[in-house]
Amino acid sequence: MSDQSAVAETSPRQSGAPTAGEWAELKTRVIALETLVIALLATASESQRALAREMANFILPRPGATHHHLTVHAAHRMGDLIDRAERFERSAE
């Protein structure tokens, strides 16, 4: 790989929308991070998982604020990750 191509791959793009390759890389990283979080939560204590569930409430819209579907979805995804970790923990027993 030439020095120019290495710089191009690591330098942020100046244009607008991400390319298909950038979206694919982002999706891959999210999958890896979700899997890592599930593994960590599967070995966490009940109180740590309860705290993680409480944290989901912090990303829900504040009382009186307009609900945004991405914020609500993110809070649900947190709960889903914890649920998956608990199922993983039970299947390992």
BAFI-3210 file (N, C-alpha, C; in Angstrom, 3 decimals, decimal comma, padded with zeros to 6 digits):
// residues 93
n [1|2|3|4|5|6|7|8|9|10|11|12|13|14|15|16|17|18|19|20|21|22|23|24|25|26|27|28|29|30|31|32|33|34|35|36|37|38|39|40|41|42|43|44|45|46|47|48|49|50|51|52|53|54|55|56|57|58|59|60|61|62|63|64|65|66|67|68|69|70|71|72|73|74|75|76|77|78|79|80|81|82|83|84|85|86|87|88|89|90|91|92|93]
n.u [000,855|000,598|002,013|000,248|-002,272|-002,605|-002,853|-005,173|-007,030|-007,147|-007,688|-010,266|-013,157|-014,082|-016,457|-020,096|-022,319|-021,770|-019,891|-020,836|-019,039|-018,058|-020,384|-020,736|-018,455|-018,998|-021,329|-020,215|-018,485|-020,350|-021,746|-019,660|-019,138|-021,633|-021,690|-019,493|-020,392|-022,584|-021,233|-019,781|-021,863|-023,072|-021,468|-021,701|-022,830|-026,103|-026,896|-025,332|-026,379|-028,950|-028,414|-027,531|-029,948|-031,359|-029,906|-030,811|-033,105|-032,122|-031,624|-034,045|-036,649|-036,947|-039,419|-042,150|-040,723|-040,339|-040,872|-038,449|-038,024|-035,572|-034,231|-035,953|-035,864|-033,152|-033,045|-034,664|-033,084|-030,921|-032,078|-032,671|-030,094|-029,248|-031,133|-030,415|-027,876|-028,498|-029,857|-027,750|-026,048|-027,588|-027,689|-025,096|-024,773]
n.v [-001,174|002,185|005,241|007,368|006,131|004,993|007,239|008,298|006,363|006,647|009,275|011,620|011,924|014,662|015,092|014,723|012,321|009,012|006,415|003,280|001,346|002,509|002,493|-000,268|-000,944|000,443|-000,911|-003,446|-002,873|-002,108|-004,517|-006,055|-004,608|-004,823|-007,585|-007,873|-006,346|-007,915|-010,240|-009,221|-008,355|-010,788|-011,947|-010,235|-009,021|-009,399|-006,933|-005,181|-005,584|-004,674|-001,998|-001,292|-001,555|000,533|002,676|002,861|004,333|006,889|007,643|007,800|010,001|013,068|013,877|015,532|016,224|015,990|012,880|011,036|008,775|007,388|007,714|006,433|003,889|003,264|003,022|000,764|-001,086|-001,290|-002,674|-005,037|-006,026|-006,616|-008,556|-010,552|-011,134|-012,233|-014,550|-015,852|-016,251|-018,069|-020,247|-021,089|-022,243]
n.w [000,000|-000,852|000,525|000,146|-000,211|002,297|003,897|002,799|003,573|006,321|006,825|007,573|005,514|003,460|002,219|002,040|002,569|003,908|002,259|000,669|001,510|003,858|005,416|005,636|007,111|009,482|010,338|010,797|012,914|014,874|015,268|016,331|018,701|020,024|020,466|022,152|024,361|025,138|025,942|028,129|029,800|030,296|032,163|034,212|037,432|038,972|040,032|038,533|035,979|036,454|036,922|034,378|033,001|034,231|033,250|030,659|030,908|031,063|028,490|027,366|026,256|028,055|030,569|029,151|026,911|023,345|021,868|020,224|017,649|017,292|019,729|021,513|020,400|020,822|023,615|023,945|022,584|024,310|026,462|025,082|024,582|027,170|027,872|026,012|026,967|029,452|028,661|027,393|029,538|031,066|029,315|029,383|031,819]
ca.u [000,000|001,403|001,795|-000,936|-003,495|-002,729|-003,373|-006,559|-007,880|-007,257|-008,117|-011,719|-013,613|-014,623|-017,763|-021,273|-022,806|-020,797|-019,942|-021,336|-017,970|-018,029|-021,552|-020,452|-017,476|-019,705|-022,187|-019,342|-018,026|-021,494|-021,964|-018,577|-019,345|-022,797|-021,288|-018,629|-021,237|-023,345|-020,303|-019,484|-023,075|-023,373|-020,672|-021,941|-023,732|-027,496|-026,981|-024,750|-027,347|-030,050|-027,923|-027,551|-031,348|-031,689|-029,257|-031,650|-034,056|-031,473|-031,641|-035,424|-036,958|-037,327|-040,854|-042,529|-039,956|-040,850|-040,269|-037,799|-038,026|-034,231|-033,931|-036,774|-035,321|-031,874|-033,344|-035,140|-031,936|-030,141|-032,778|-032,491|-028,733|-029,214|-031,906|-029,601|-026,790|-029,069|-030,092|-026,432|-025,565|-028,346|-027,338|-023,739|-024,782]
ca.v [000,000|003,400|006,186|008,171|005,370|004,833|008,507|008,425|005,456|007,056|010,666|011,775|012,461|016,013|015,151|014,464|011,013|007,915|005,489|001,944|000,692|003,092|001,966|-001,671|-000,950|000,874|-002,023|-004,487|-002,430|-002,153|-005,931|-006,459|-003,964|-005,441|-008,916|-007,663|-005,906|-009,082|-011,098|-008,582|-008,367|-012,170|-012,258|-009,178|-009,378|-008,953|-005,491|-004,462|-005,612|-003,782|-000,638|-001,084|-001,306|001,897|003,642|003,031|005,413|008,177|008,044|008,030|011,432|013,650|014,175|016,758|016,396|015,273|011,564|010,810|007,323|006,809|007,693|005,371|002,628|003,021|002,535|-000,622|-001,915|-001,565|-003,759|-006,251|-006,530|-007,205|-009,799|-011,540|-011,531|-013,123|-015,856|-016,434|-016,698|-019,269|-021,372|-021,508|-022,909]
ca.w [000,000|-000,911|001,622|-000,145|000,045|003,752|004,413|002,342|004,338|007,718|006,908|007,435|004,231|003,561|001,568|002,854|002,987|003,911|001,139|001,015|002,265|005,205|006,133|005,940|008,207|010,683|010,764|011,332|014,235|015,800|015,589|017,233|020,002|020,665|020,916|023,308|025,468|025,590|026,686|029,415|030,615|030,681|033,351|035,204|038,533|038,798|040,314|037,401|034,881|036,848|036,685|032,925|032,627|034,686|032,358|029,471|031,188|030,867|027,088|026,971|026,294|029,351|030,656|028,457|025,672|022,187|021,682|018,942|017,478|017,466|021,154|022,091|019,897|021,497|024,967|023,801|022,192|025,530|027,147|024,286|024,810|028,511|027,780|025,309|027,875|030,474|028,009|027,161|030,848|031,439|028,447|029,721|033,128]
c.u [000,898|001,087|000,540|-002,214|-003,688|-003,296|-004,833|-007,490|-008,083|-007,731|-009,631|-012,061|-014,217|-016,022|-018,864|-021,496|-021,703|-020,975|-020,512|-020,290|-017,875|-019,212|-021,310|-019,473|-018,142|-020,597|-021,363|-018,869|-019,141|-021,777|-020,904|-018,777|-020,542|-022,433|-020,397|-019,436|-022,043|-022,451|-019,997|-020,690|-023,424|-022,606|-020,848|-022,885|-025,148|-027,605|-026,375|-025,699|-028,546|-029,652|-027,926|-028,971|-031,777|-031,106|-030,069|-032,663|-033,457|-031,434|-033,056|-035,706|-037,371|-038,827|-041,152|-041,787|-040,590|-040,122|-039,671|-037,615|-036,642|-033,847|-034,685|-036,224|-033,997|-032,093|-033,824|-033,996|-031,059|-030,769|-032,619|-031,111|-028,628|-029,977|-031,094|-028,462|-027,308|-029,372|-028,771|-025,866|-026,267|-027,965|-025,936|-023,701|-024,893]
c.v [001,234|004,299|007,014|007,408|005,141|006,099|008,662|007,545|005,917|008,489|010,747|012,372|013,834|016,109|014,712|013,035|009,953|007,030|004,156|001,192|001,211|002,606|000,523|-001,778|-000,556|-000,248|-003,138|-004,121|-002,480|-003,592|-006,410|-005,867|-004,559|-006,812|-008,822|-007,249|-007,081|-010,001|-010,511|-008,609|-009,781|-012,569|-011,215|-009,687|-008,886|-007,451|-004,671|-004,460|-004,720|-002,324|-000,321|-000,820|000,097|002,940|003,865|004,152|006,789|008,591|008,136|009,528|011,880|013,877|015,521|016,983|015,578|013,939|011,485|009,313|006,696|006,720|006,556|004,013|002,284|002,474|001,088|-001,562|-002,231|-002,720|-005,079|-006,868|-007,208|-008,518|-010,899|-012,038|-012,501|-014,496|-016,591|-017,006|-018,005|-020,468|-021,905|-022,295|-024,401]
c.w [000,000|000,268|001,399|000,152|001,532|004,365|004,023|003,166|005,772|007,883|006,779|006,075|004,459|002,952|002,522|003,292|002,954|002,676|001,616|001,850|003,692|006,033|006,541|007,100|009,520|011,222|011,392|012,731|015,266|016,215|016,576|018,626|020,736|021,223|022,150|024,530|026,020|026,414|028,061|030,341|031,084|031,938|034,452|036,296|038,218|039,025|039,175|036,206|035,196|036,611|035,184|032,439|033,052|033,747|031,095|029,674|030,970|029,405|026,538|027,033|027,700|029,383|029,993|027,156|024,555|022,052|020,287|018,783|017,661|018,934|021,836|021,666|020,592|022,900|024,916|023,434|023,399|026,295|026,417|024,517|026,168|028,529|027,101|026,192|028,933|029,894|027,769|028,459|031,238|030,596|028,754|031,031|033,017]
res [m|s|d|q|s|a|v|a|e|t|s|p|r|q|s|g|a|p|t|a|g|e|w|a|e|l|k|t|r|v|i|a|l|e|t|l|v|i|a|l|l|a|t|a|s|e|s|q|r|a|l|a|r|e|m|a|n|f|i|l|p|r|p|g|a|t|h|h|h|l|t|v|h|a|a|h|r|m|g|d|l|i|d|r|a|e|r|f|e|r|s|a|e]
***
